[in-house]
């Protein structure tokens, strides 16, 4: 199993009128592939945030390999 970090990102408009990308939550996931990691992360996010759809709190999810090369 590979180790992944999922970051749930949302675009918000600041008081200055400029848009900023904000990380709503980071989730660590172990999965066999990137696709499985994304689905597991979405389910974990919904459970943690107590929502039925992760898109209610985030615009996108970025999945990155958390393994560091030796």
BALOBA-1460 file (C-alpha; in Angstrom, 3 decimals):
// residues 70
<rec num="1" residu="x" x="0.000" y="0.000" z="0.000"/>
<rec num="2" residu="x" x="1.200" y="3.472" z="-0.848"/>
<rec num="3" residu="x" x="0.845" y="6.470" z="1.438"/>
<rec num="4" residu="x" x="-0.870" y="9.610" z="0.078"/>
<rec num="5" residu="x" x="-1.745" y="13.086" z="1.308"/>
<rec num="6" residu="x" x="-5.057" y="14.539" z="0.144"/>
<rec num="7" residu="x" x="-5.590" y="18.295" z="0.369"/>
<rec num="8" residu="x" x="-9.104" y="19.638" z="-0.043"/>
<rec num="9" residu="x" x="-8.901" y="23.099" z="-1.572"/>
<rec num="10" residu="x" x="-11.454" y="25.911" z="-1.850"/>
<rec num="11" residu="x" x="-11.303" y="29.244" z="-3.677"/>
<rec num="12" residu="x" x="-12.443" y="32.127" z="-1.478"/>
<rec num="13" residu="x" x="-12.770" y="35.836" z="-2.114"/>
<rec num="14" residu="x" x="-10.917" y="38.018" z="0.389"/>
<rec num="15" residu="x" x="-11.886" y="41.429" z="1.716"/>
<rec num="16" residu="x" x="-9.459" y="42.957" z="-0.777"/>
<rec num="17" residu="x" x="-11.407" y="41.450" z="-3.682"/>
<rec num="18" residu="x" x="-8.681" y="38.958" z="-4.567"/>
<rec num="19" residu="x" x="-9.311" y="35.255" z="-4.800"/>
<rec num="20" residu="x" x="-7.197" y="32.913" z="-2.676"/>
<rec num="21" residu="x" x="-6.874" y="29.140" z="-2.595"/>
<rec num="22" residu="x" x="-7.435" y="27.823" z="0.949"/>
<rec num="23" residu="x" x="-6.792" y="24.303" z="2.226"/>
<rec num="24" residu="x" x="-9.943" y="23.185" z="4.044"/>
<rec num="25" residu="x" x="-8.438" y="19.945" z="5.371"/>
<rec num="26" residu="x" x="-5.525" y="17.545" z="4.837"/>
<rec num="27" residu="x" x="-6.089" y="13.815" z="5.055"/>
<rec num="28" residu="x" x="-3.497" y="11.028" z="5.132"/>
<rec num="29" residu="x" x="-4.558" y="7.906" z="3.231"/>
<rec num="30" residu="x" x="-3.089" y="4.479" z="2.530"/>
<rec num="31" residu="x" x="-4.303" y="2.993" z="-0.742"/>
<rec num="32" residu="x" x="-3.185" y="0.745" z="-3.567"/>
<rec num="33" residu="x" x="-3.352" y="3.512" z="-6.199"/>
<rec num="34" residu="x" x="-4.005" y="7.212" z="-6.707"/>
<rec num="35" residu="x" x="-7.627" y="6.657" z="-7.780"/>
<rec num="36" residu="x" x="-8.419" y="4.596" z="-4.680"/>
<rec num="37" residu="x" x="-6.685" y="7.208" z="-2.518"/>
<rec num="38" residu="x" x="-8.912" y="9.960" z="-3.932"/>
<rec num="39" residu="x" x="-12.103" y="8.002" z="-3.240"/>
<rec num="40" residu="x" x="-11.011" y="7.035" z="0.293"/>
<rec num="41" residu="x" x="-9.997" y="10.625" z="1.042"/>
<rec num="42" residu="x" x="-13.360" y="11.961" z="-0.136"/>
<rec num="43" residu="x" x="-15.197" y="9.474" z="2.094"/>
<rec num="44" residu="x" x="-12.995" y="10.345" z="5.081"/>
<rec num="45" residu="x" x="-13.515" y="14.078" z="4.472"/>
<rec num="46" residu="x" x="-17.302" y="13.640" z="4.393"/>
<rec num="47" residu="x" x="-17.206" y="11.642" z="7.621"/>
<rec num="48" residu="x" x="-14.951" y="14.156" z="9.383"/>
<rec num="49" residu="x" x="-16.925" y="17.199" z="8.203"/>
<rec num="50" residu="x" x="-20.275" y="15.441" z="8.705"/>
<rec num="51" residu="x" x="-21.453" y="16.208" z="5.158"/>
<rec num="52" residu="x" x="-22.920" y="14.021" z="2.449"/>
<rec num="53" residu="x" x="-20.907" y="15.586" z="-0.365"/>
<rec num="54" residu="x" x="-17.329" y="16.869" z="-0.014"/>
<rec num="55" residu="x" x="-18.032" y="19.523" z="-2.678"/>
<rec num="56" residu="x" x="-20.096" y="21.413" z="-0.091"/>
<rec num="57" residu="x" x="-16.837" y="22.434" z="1.628"/>
<rec num="58" residu="x" x="-14.167" y="22.195" z="-1.082"/>
<rec num="59" residu="x" x="-13.790" y="22.881" z="-4.801"/>
<rec num="60" residu="x" x="-11.172" y="20.250" z="-5.560"/>
<rec num="61" residu="x" x="-8.915" y="17.647" z="-4.014"/>
<rec num="62" residu="x" x="-5.178" y="17.324" z="-4.680"/>
<rec num="63" residu="x" x="-3.665" y="13.893" z="-4.080"/>
<rec num="64" residu="x" x="0.105" y="13.618" z="-3.661"/>
<rec num="65" residu="x" x="2.409" y="10.704" z="-2.924"/>
<rec num="66" residu="x" x="3.578" y="11.020" z="0.678"/>
<rec num="67" residu="x" x="6.493" y="8.623" z="0.290"/>
<rec num="68" residu="x" x="9.839" y="10.311" z="0.419"/>
<rec num="69" residu="x" x="12.591" y="8.843" z="-1.768"/>
<rec num="70" residu="x" x="15.552" y="7.525" z="0.142"/>
